Amino acid sequence: MEPILLAATLSADDLKALRHAKAQLESPSLTMKLAGIVGSPVEKLISSLPGVANEKIADATQIALRKCLQIALRTLGKADATAGAALDKPSNLLHKLAVATTGAAGGAFGFLALPVELPVTTTLMFRSICDIARSEGEDLAAIDSQLQCLAVLGMGSLRKPGGAGEDAELGYFIVRGALAQQVSKTTSEIAAKGFTSHSSTALLRLVNAIASRFSVQVSEQIAAKSIPAIGAVLGAMVNTVFIDHFQQMAHGHFTMRRLERRYGQEAVKAAYQTIDVSLDA
């Protein structure tokens, strides 16, 4: 069946939601957004970070993701207290304000604040992602839904700068597919062995896969706050851009999953490919 015919199977409201999701998933990169805030190329700022920066960022990222994982594992198998409000709008602004506060501290203390600030910021972002997932009908008591929330932190960069053609358009599906294999293996292992399998090989591989991608965005965020005397205000702005970017990824990803539950993955993917979001610019 041709993609245009598959696209026609979606209702007008769902096609509108899909168009919005694609615009969110293909929004400008975090690199471009941060450069607009600090007024300097992020790549140049990254090169000015201390020599130990990469190691420190990698360690801090792993710790941050483990904290998020602990939150997920504590809630698995429990009744979702917000199930009756599944379609309520997520509290995006509240989470942005909280992350802005941690960013202000980071701006005041610079790179030294990383080990303390990043786990807090990432946990707040993870809670926001879970809130967005809930608003799109995900059952947060399910293993897969929790791990999908964690996987969003690995979707921070879906398009290569200047990318064009099929590779750019399918960037979301390529990244999602790579992470989905790890999510599926981890879900199956936890389901079979219970929640105590949080040290399983599959789960460790998933966390490592997410960390390797998430650390790239963390490096950009840290670089943007590495400008001497950046101050609390600009630090808060950088963190706000940081969480806003991942909130957009979460909205796009969980809208896709909601539509796939209704129409099937192939129909939604085919419809996605027919949409040209550049016409909305």
ZISUL-V333747 format. One record per pair of residues at least 12 apart in sequence whose C-alpha atoms are under 10 Angstrom apart, sorted by the first residue. I is the first residue (numbers start at 0). GAP is how many residues later the second one is. D is the distance in Angstrom with one decimal. If there is no record, write none. Layout:
[[I;GAP;D] [I;GAP;D]]
//
This chain:
[[0;266;9.7] [0;269;9.7] [1;268;8.2] [1;269;9.9] [2;263;9.3] [2;264;7.8] [2;265;9.4] [2;266;8.6] [2;267;4.8] [2;268;6.2] [2;269;8.9] [2;270;7.6] [2;271;6.9] [3;263;9.8] [3;266;7.5] [3;267;6.8] [3;268;10.0] [3;269;9.0] [3;270;6.6] [3;271;9.7] [4;262;9.2] [4;265;8.9] [4;266;8.5] [5;257;9.6] [5;260;8.5] [5;261;5.4] [5;262;7.9] [5;263;9.2] [5;264;6.4] [5;265;6.3] [5;266;10.0] [5;268;9.7] [6;260;6.7] [6;261;7.3] [6;262;8.9] [6;263;6.5] [6;264;4.1] [6;265;7.8] [6;266;9.0] [6;267;7.4] [6;268;9.2] [7;259;9.4] [7;263;7.9] [8;254;8.0] [8;258;7.9] [8;259;9.2] [8;262;8.8] [9;249;8.7] [9;252;9.2] [9;253;7.4] [9;257;8.4] [9;258;8.1] [9;261;8.1] [13;241;9.4] [13;242;10.0] [13;244;9.8] [13;245;7.3] [13;248;9.9] [13;254;9.8] [14;244;9.3] [14;253;9.2] [14;256;7.9] [14;257;8.7] [14;260;9.0] [16;235;9.0] [16;238;7.3] [16;239;8.8] [16;242;8.8] [17;234;8.1] [17;237;7.2] [17;238;7.0] [17;241;7.9] [17;250;8.2] [17;251;9.8] [17;253;8.2] [17;254;6.8] [17;257;8.6] [18;233;9.4] [18;252;9.2] [18;253;7.4] [18;255;9.7] [18;256;6.5] [18;257;8.2] [18;258;6.8] [18;261;9.4] [19;231;9.2] [19;232;7.5] [19;235;9.0] [19;255;10.0] [19;257;8.3] [19;260;9.8] [20;227;8.3] [20;228;8.5] [20;229;9.3] [20;230;6.8] [20;231;4.1] [20;232;7.3] [20;233;8.7] [20;234;6.4] [20;235;7.1] [20;251;9.1] [20;256;9.9] [21;147;9.4] [21;150;9.1] [21;227;9.6] [21;229;9.9] [21;230;6.5] [21;231;9.0] [21;233;9.5] [21;234;8.8] [21;250;7.1] [21;251;9.3] [21;253;8.0] [21;254;8.9] [21;255;7.2] [22;225;9.1] [22;226;9.8] [22;229;8.0] [22;252;9.6] [22;253;9.0] [22;254;5.9] [22;255;8.6] [22;257;8.9] [22;258;9.8] [23;221;8.8] [23;222;9.8] [23;223;9.1] [23;224;5.3] [23;225;6.3] [23;226;8.8] [23;227;7.4] [23;228;5.6] [23;229;8.9] [23;253;9.7] [24;130;9.0] [24;131;9.2] [24;132;9.1] [24;133;7.3] [24;134;8.9] [24;144;9.9] [24;146;9.1] [24;147;7.0] [24;220;9.4] [24;221;9.7] [24;223;6.9] [24;224;5.5] [24;225;8.6] [24;226;8.4] [24;227;5.6] [24;228;7.5] [25;131;9.2] [25;132;7.2] [25;133;6.9] [25;142;8.7] [25;143;8.1] [25;144;9.9] [25;145;8.6] [25;146;8.1] [25;222;9.5] [25;223;8.8] [25;226;9.2] [25;251;8.7] [26;130;9.7] [26;131;9.1] [26;132;8.8] [26;218;8.5] [26;221;8.2] [26;222;8.8] [26;250;9.8] [27;129;9.3] [27;130;9.7] [27;131;8.5] [27;132;10.0] [27;133;8.7] [27;217;9.1] [28;127;8.1] [28;128;6.4] [28;129;8.0] [28;130;7.3] [28;131;8.3] [28;132;7.5] [28;188;9.7] [28;216;8.3] [29;12;9.6] [29;126;7.5] [29;127;7.3] [29;187;7.2] [29;190;7.9] [29;191;8.6] [29;211;7.9] [29;212;7.3] [29;214;9.6] [29;215;6.6] [29;216;9.1] [30;12;8.1] [30;126;9.0] [30;130;9.1] [30;185;10.0] [30;186;8.0] [30;189;6.7] [30;190;8.6] [30;193;9.3] [30;211;10.0] [31;129;9.0] [32;205;9.1] [32;208;7.1] [32;209;8.8] [32;212;8.6] [33;186;7.8] [33;187;7.4] [33;189;9.4] [33;190;6.6] [33;191;9.6] [33;203;9.2] [33;204;6.7] [33;205;9.5] [33;207;7.0] [33;208;8.1] [34;185;9.5] [34;189;7.6] [34;203;9.8] [36;187;8.5] [36;197;8.1] [36;200;7.5] [36;201;7.0] [36;204;8.4] [37;185;10.0] [37;186;6.5] [37;187;8.3] [37;189;8.5] [37;192;9.0] [37;196;7.8] [37;197;9.7] [37;199;9.2] [37;200;8.1] [38;185;9.4] [39;184;8.3] [39;187;9.6] [40;182;9.8] [40;183;8.9] [41;177;9.3] [41;178;6.3] [41;179;8.6] [41;180;9.7] [41;181;6.6] [41;182;6.4] [42;176;9.8] [42;177;7.8] [42;180;8.3] [42;181;9.5] [43;179;8.7] [43;180;9.8] [44;174;9.7] [44;175;8.2] [44;177;9.0] [44;178;5.2] [44;179;6.6] [44;180;9.0] [44;181;7.2] [44;182;7.7] [45;173;7.0] [45;174;6.7] [45;175;9.3] [45;176;8.1] [45;177;5.0] [45;178;8.0] [45;180;8.5] [46;176;8.4] [47;175;7.9] [47;178;8.2] [47;179;9.2] [48;62;8.8] [48;170;9.2] [48;173;8.5] [48;174;6.6] [48;177;7.1] [48;178;9.6] [49;61;8.9] [49;176;9.6] [52;58;8.5] [52;61;9.9] [52;166;8.3] [52;169;9.2] [52;170;9.6] [53;161;8.8] [53;162;9.6] [53;165;7.7] [55;55;9.5] [55;58;8.2] [55;59;8.0] [55;163;10.0] [56;54;9.7] [56;57;7.7] [56;58;8.3] [56;61;9.0] [56;158;6.7] [56;159;9.1] [56;161;7.2] [56;162;6.8] [56;165;8.6] [57;153;7.7] [57;154;8.0] [57;156;9.4] [57;157;6.3] [57;158;9.3] [57;160;9.0] [57;161;9.0] [58;56;8.4] [58;152;9.6] [58;156;9.4] [59;54;7.1] [59;55;5.6] [59;56;8.5] [59;57;9.2] [59;58;6.7] [59;59;7.1] [59;151;9.9] [59;155;8.9] [59;158;9.4] [60;53;9.6] [60;54;8.9] [60;57;7.3] [60;58;7.5] [60;61;8.6] [60;147;9.8] [60;149;9.6] [60;150;6.3] [60;151;8.8] [60;153;7.5] [60;154;6.1] [60;155;9.8] [60;157;7.7] [60;158;9.8] [61;57;9.0] [61;145;7.8] [61;146;7.7] [61;148;9.3] [61;149;6.3] [61;150;9.2] [61;152;9.6] [61;153;8.7] [62;52;8.6] [62;55;8.8] [62;56;6.6] [62;59;9.8] [62;148;9.7] [63;51;8.9] [63;52;9.5] [63;53;9.4] [63;54;6.5] [63;55;4.0] [63;56;7.5] [63;57;8.4] [63;58;6.0] [63;59;7.0] [63;62;9.9] [63;147;9.2] [64;53;9.7] [64;54;7.6] [64;57;7.4] [64;58;7.9] [64;61;9.1] [64;85;8.0] [64;88;8.9] [64;142;7.1] [64;143;9.2] [64;145;8.5] [64;146;7.3] [64;149;9.3] [65;53;8.9] [65;57;9.6] [65;138;9.7] [65;141;7.8] [65;145;9.9] [66;52;7.1] [66;53;8.9] [66;55;8.7] [66;56;7.0] [66;59;9.8] [67;51;8.4] [67;52;9.6] [67;54;7.5] [67;55;5.6] [67;56;9.0] [67;57;9.3] [67;58;6.6] [67;59;8.4] [67;78;9.8] [67;81;9.7] [67;82;7.5] [68;54;9.4] [68;57;9.4] [68;77;8.6] [68;78;8.3] [68;80;10.0] [68;81;7.5] [68;129;8.5] [68;134;9.6] [68;138;8.6] [69;128;8.6] [70;52;8.5] [70;55;9.2] [70;56;9.0] [70;75;9.3] [71;54;9.4] [71;55;9.6] [71;58;9.5] [71;68;8.7] [71;69;8.9] [71;70;9.7] [71;71;8.3] [71;73;9.5] [71;74;5.9] [71;75;7.7] [71;77;9.0] [71;78;8.5] [72;68;9.5] [72;70;8.3] [72;73;8.3] [72;74;9.5] [72;117;9.9] [72;122;6.7] [72;123;8.7] [72;124;9.8] [72;125;7.7] [73;67;9.7] [73;121;8.7] [74;65;7.8] [74;66;6.3] [74;67;8.8] [74;68;9.2] [74;71;8.7] [75;64;7.5] [75;65;4.9] [75;66;6.1] [75;67;6.1] [75;68;9.6] [75;69;9.6] [75;70;7.7] [75;118;10.0] [75;119;7.6] [76;63;8.9] [76;64;5.2] [76;65;6.5] [76;66;7.7] [76;117;9.8] [76;118;8.7] [77;62;8.7] [77;63;5.5] [77;64;8.5] [78;60;9.1] [78;61;8.5] [78;62;6.1] [78;63;9.4] [79;54;9.4] [79;59;7.0] [79;60;6.2] [79;61;5.7] [79;62;9.1] [80;59;9.3] [80;60;9.3] [81;49;9.5] [81;52;7.8] [81;53;9.5] [81;57;9.3] [81;58;8.9] [82;51;7.8] [82;52;9.4] [82;54;8.4] [82;55;8.9] [82;56;7.4] [82;57;8.5] [82;58;9.5] [84;49;8.4] [84;50;7.8] [84;52;9.2] [85;45;9.3] [85;46;9.7] [85;47;9.0] [85;48;5.5] [85;49;5.1] [85;50;6.9] [85;51;5.4] [85;52;7.7] [85;53;8.6] [86;45;9.6] [86;46;9.8] [86;47;7.3] [86;48;4.6] [86;49;6.3] [86;50;6.5] [86;51;9.7] [87;43;9.4] [87;44;9.4] [87;46;8.3] [87;47;5.6] [87;48;8.7] [87;49;9.6] [88;42;8.5] [88;43;7.7] [88;45;9.0] [88;46;5.8] [88;47;8.9] [89;38;7.6] [89;39;8.9] [89;40;9.0] [89;41;5.4] [89;42;5.3] [89;43;8.6] [89;44;7.9] [89;45;6.0] [89;46;9.3] [89;161;9.8] [90;36;9.9] [90;37;7.2] [90;38;10.0] [90;40;7.1] [90;41;8.1] [90;44;9.7] [91;33;9.6] [91;36;6.6] [91;37;9.0] [91;39;8.3] [91;40;8.1] [91;151;9.1] [91;152;8.3] [91;155;7.5] [92;35;9.5] [92;147;9.7] [92;151;9.3] [93;30;10.0] [93;34;8.9] [94;26;9.6] [94;29;6.5] [94;30;7.2] [94;31;9.8] [94;32;8.1] [94;33;6.2] [94;34;9.7] [94;36;9.8] [94;145;9.2] [94;148;8.2] [94;149;9.5] [94;152;9.8] [95;25;9.9] [95;28;8.7] [95;29;8.5] [95;32;8.7] [95;140;9.4] [95;141;9.8] [95;143;8.1] [95;144;5.7] [95;145;8.8] [95;146;9.2] [95;147;6.6] [95;148;7.3] [95;151;9.5] [96;139;8.8] [96;142;9.5] [96;143;7.6] [96;146;10.0] [97;22;9.6] [97;23;8.3] [97;26;7.4] [97;27;9.5] [97;138;9.6] [97;141;9.6] [97;142;9.1] [98;18;9.4] [98;19;9.9] [98;21;8.2] [98;22;5.7] [98;23;8.7] [98;24;9.6] [98;25;6.8] [98;26;7.7] [98;137;7.5] [98;138;9.5] [98;139;9.7] [98;140;6.1] [98;141;6.5] [98;142;9.8] [98;143;8.9] [98;144;7.3] [98;145;10.0] [99;21;8.8] [99;132;9.2] [99;133;8.8] [99;134;9.5] [99;135;7.6] [99;136;4.2] [99;137;6.6] [99;138;8.0] [99;139;5.5] [99;140;5.5] [99;141;9.1] [99;142;9.5] [99;143;9.0] [100;16;10.0] [100;20;9.3] [100;131;8.7] [100;132;9.4] [100;134;8.8] [100;135;6.2] [100;136;9.6] [100;138;8.5] [100;139;9.3] [101;14;9.4] [101;15;6.2] [101;16;8.5] [101;18;7.5] [101;19;6.5] [101;22;9.8] [101;130;9.3] [101;133;8.4] [101;134;7.2] [101;137;7.7] [101;138;9.8] [102;14;7.6] [102;15;9.2] [102;18;8.0] [102;118;10.0] [102;122;8.8] [102;128;9.7] [102;129;7.1] [102;130;8.3] [102;131;8.2] [102;132;4.8] [102;133;4.2] [102;134;7.4] [102;135;7.0] [102;136;5.1] [102;137;7.9] [102;139;9.7] [103;13;9.9] [103;126;9.7] [103;127;7.3] [103;128;4.0] [103;129;6.0] [103;130;7.4] [103;131;4.9] [103;132;4.5] [103;133;8.2] [103;134;9.0] [103;135;8.3] [104;12;7.8] [104;126;8.7] [104;127;6.3] [104;128;9.4] [104;130;7.5] [104;131;8.0] [105;12;9.0] [105;116;9.0] [105;119;7.6] [105;120;9.6] [105;124;9.5] [105;125;8.6] [105;126;7.3] [105;128;9.8] [105;129;6.2] [105;130;8.1] [105;132;9.9] [105;133;9.1] [106;115;9.6] [106;117;9.7] [106;118;6.1] [106;119;8.2] [106;120;9.1] [106;121;9.4] [106;122;7.9] [106;123;5.9] [106;124;4.9] [106;125;4.6] [106;126;7.4] [106;127;6.8] [106;128;4.2] [106;129;7.2] [106;130;9.6] [106;131;8.9] [106;132;9.5] [107;117;9.4] [107;121;7.8] [107;122;7.4] [107;123;5.2] [107;124;5.1] [107;125;8.9] [107;126;9.5] [107;127;7.5] [107;128;9.8] [108;116;9.8] [108;117;9.9] [108;120;9.3] [108;121;9.5] [108;122;8.5] [108;123;8.7] [108;126;9.8] [109;112;8.4] [109;113;9.8] [109;115;6.7] [109;116;6.3] [109;117;8.6] [109;118;8.4] [109;119;8.5] [109;120;8.2] [109;121;8.7] [109;122;9.6] [109;125;8.8] [110;111;7.1] [110;112;8.9] [110;114;7.9] [110;115;6.8] [113;104;9.9] [113;108;8.0] [117;100;8.5] [117;104;9.5] [120;118;8.2] [120;121;9.6] [120;122;8.5] [121;31;8.8] [121;96;9.7] [121;121;8.7] [123;119;8.8] [124;24;10.0] [124;25;9.9] [124;28;8.7] [124;117;9.1] [124;118;6.2] [124;119;9.1] [124;121;7.6] [124;122;7.9] [125;20;9.7] [125;23;7.0] [125;24;6.9] [125;25;9.9] [125;26;8.7] [125;27;7.9] [125;117;9.5] [125;120;9.2] [125;121;9.5] [125;124;9.9] [126;22;8.8] [126;23;9.8] [127;21;9.4] [127;115;8.7] [127;116;10.0] [127;118;9.1] [127;119;7.2] [127;122;8.9] [128;17;9.7] [128;19;9.5] [128;20;6.0] [128;21;8.2] [128;23;7.7] [128;24;8.9] [128;114;9.5] [128;117;7.7] [128;118;6.4] [128;119;9.4] [128;120;8.9] [128;121;5.8] [128;122;8.2] [128;125;9.4] [129;15;8.5] [129;16;7.4] [129;17;10.0] [129;18;9.1] [129;19;5.9] [129;20;8.7] [129;22;9.9] [129;117;10.0] [129;120;8.6] [129;124;9.9] [130;18;9.4] [130;116;9.9] [130;119;9.6] [131;17;9.1] [131;115;7.7] [131;116;9.6] [131;118;6.6] [131;119;6.3] [131;120;9.8] [131;121;9.8] [131;122;7.6] [131;123;9.4] [132;12;7.8] [132;13;9.0] [132;15;8.8] [132;16;7.2] [132;117;7.2] [132;118;7.5] [132;120;8.7] [132;121;5.8] [132;122;8.5] [132;124;9.4] [132;125;9.3] [133;120;8.9] [134;116;9.2] [134;119;8.8] [134;120;9.4] [135;114;9.9] [135;115;8.2] [135;117;9.7] [135;118;6.1] [135;119;6.3] [135;120;9.3] [135;121;8.3] [135;122;6.2] [135;123;9.4] [136;117;8.5] [136;118;9.1] [136;120;9.2] [136;121;6.8] [136;124;9.9] [137;116;7.9] [137;119;8.7] [137;120;7.9] [141;45;9.3] [141;49;9.9] [142;40;9.3] [142;41;9.8] [142;43;8.9] [142;44;6.0] [142;45;9.0] [142;47;7.8] [142;48;7.8] [142;52;9.2] [143;36;9.8] [143;39;7.1] [143;40;7.6] [143;42;8.6] [143;43;5.9] [143;44;9.1] [143;46;9.9] [143;47;9.8] [144;38;9.7] [144;42;9.5] [144;109;9.6] [145;37;9.8] [145;41;9.7] [146;32;10.0] [146;33;9.6] [146;35;9.6] [146;36;6.4] [146;37;9.2] [146;39;8.5] [146;40;7.8] [146;56;9.5] [146;59;9.0] [146;60;9.7] [147;28;9.7] [147;31;9.0] [147;32;8.3] [147;35;7.2] [147;36;9.8] [147;102;9.5] [147;105;9.1] [147;106;8.8] [148;101;7.7] [148;104;9.4] [148;105;8.9] [149;33;9.5] [149;56;9.4] [149;57;8.5] [149;60;7.9] [150;24;9.9] [150;25;8.4] [150;28;6.8] [150;29;8.4] [150;31;9.5] [150;32;7.9] [150;55;8.4] [150;56;8.6] [150;58;9.0] [150;59;6.3] [150;60;9.6] [150;62;10.0] [150;63;9.5] [150;99;9.6] [151;24;8.8] [151;27;9.4] [151;58;8.4] [151;62;9.2] [151;94;7.3] [151;95;9.0] [151;97;6.8] [151;98;6.1] [151;99;9.8] [151;101;7.7] [151;102;9.5] [152;57;6.6] [152;58;8.2] [152;60;7.9] [152;61;5.8] [152;62;9.4] [152;64;9.2] [152;93;7.0] [152;94;9.8] [152;96;8.7] [152;97;8.7] [153;21;8.3] [153;22;8.9] [153;25;8.0] [153;52;10.0] [153;53;9.4] [153;54;10.0] [153;55;7.7] [153;56;4.6] [153;57;7.0] [153;58;7.9] [153;59;5.1] [153;60;5.1] [153;61;8.8] [153;62;9.4] [153;63;9.1] [153;92;9.4] [153;95;9.8] [154;16;9.9] [154;17;7.9] [154;20;6.9] [154;21;7.5] [154;24;9.0] [154;55;8.3] [154;58;7.4] [154;59;7.6] [154;62;9.7] [154;91;7.9] [154;94;6.9] [154;95;8.7] [154;98;9.1] [155;19;9.9] [155;54;10.0] [155;57;7.6] [155;58;6.8] [155;59;9.8] [155;60;8.7] [155;61;6.7] [155;62;9.8] [155;86;9.4] [155;89;7.3] [155;90;6.2] [155;91;9.8] [155;92;9.4] [155;93;7.0] [155;94;9.6] [156;14;9.0] [156;15;9.0] [156;18;9.0] [156;56;8.0] [156;57;8.7] [156;59;8.7] [156;60;7.7] [156;88;9.5] [156;89;9.5] [156;92;9.1] [157;12;8.8] [157;13;5.3] [157;14;5.6] [157;15;8.9] [157;16;8.6] [157;17;6.9] [157;18;9.2] [157;91;9.2] [158;12;5.8] [158;13;7.8] [158;16;9.7] [165;107;9.3] [168;103;9.2] [168;104;7.4] [168;107;9.7] [169;99;9.3] [169;102;9.4] [169;103;8.2] [171;77;9.7] [171;80;9.8] [171;81;8.7] [172;96;8.5] [174;38;10.0] [175;77;8.9] [177;31;9.2] [178;27;7.5] [178;30;7.5] [178;31;7.8] [179;26;9.4] [180;25;9.0] [181;20;6.8] [181;21;7.8] [181;22;9.6] [181;23;7.2] [181;24;5.4] [181;25;9.1] [181;27;8.3] [181;28;9.7] [182;19;8.4] [182;20;8.1] [182;22;9.6] [182;23;6.7] [182;24;9.7] [183;18;9.2] [183;22;9.8] [184;16;9.7] [184;17;6.2] [184;18;8.2] [184;20;9.8] [184;21;8.9] [185;12;9.2] [185;14;8.1] [185;15;8.4] [185;16;5.1] [185;17;5.3] [185;18;8.9] [185;19;8.8] [185;20;7.4] [186;15;8.8] [186;16;8.6] [187;14;9.4] [188;12;9.3] [188;13;7.4] [188;14;8.5] [189;12;9.2] [189;13;8.6] [216;25;8.4] [217;24;8.7] [219;18;10.0] [219;22;9.4] [220;14;9.5] [220;17;6.9] [220;18;7.5] [220;20;9.1] [220;21;7.0] [221;13;9.6] [221;16;9.0] [221;17;9.6] [223;14;7.1] [223;15;9.7] [224;12;9.8] [224;13;7.2] [224;14;9.1] [255;12;7.5] [255;13;8.7] [255;16;9.2]]
//
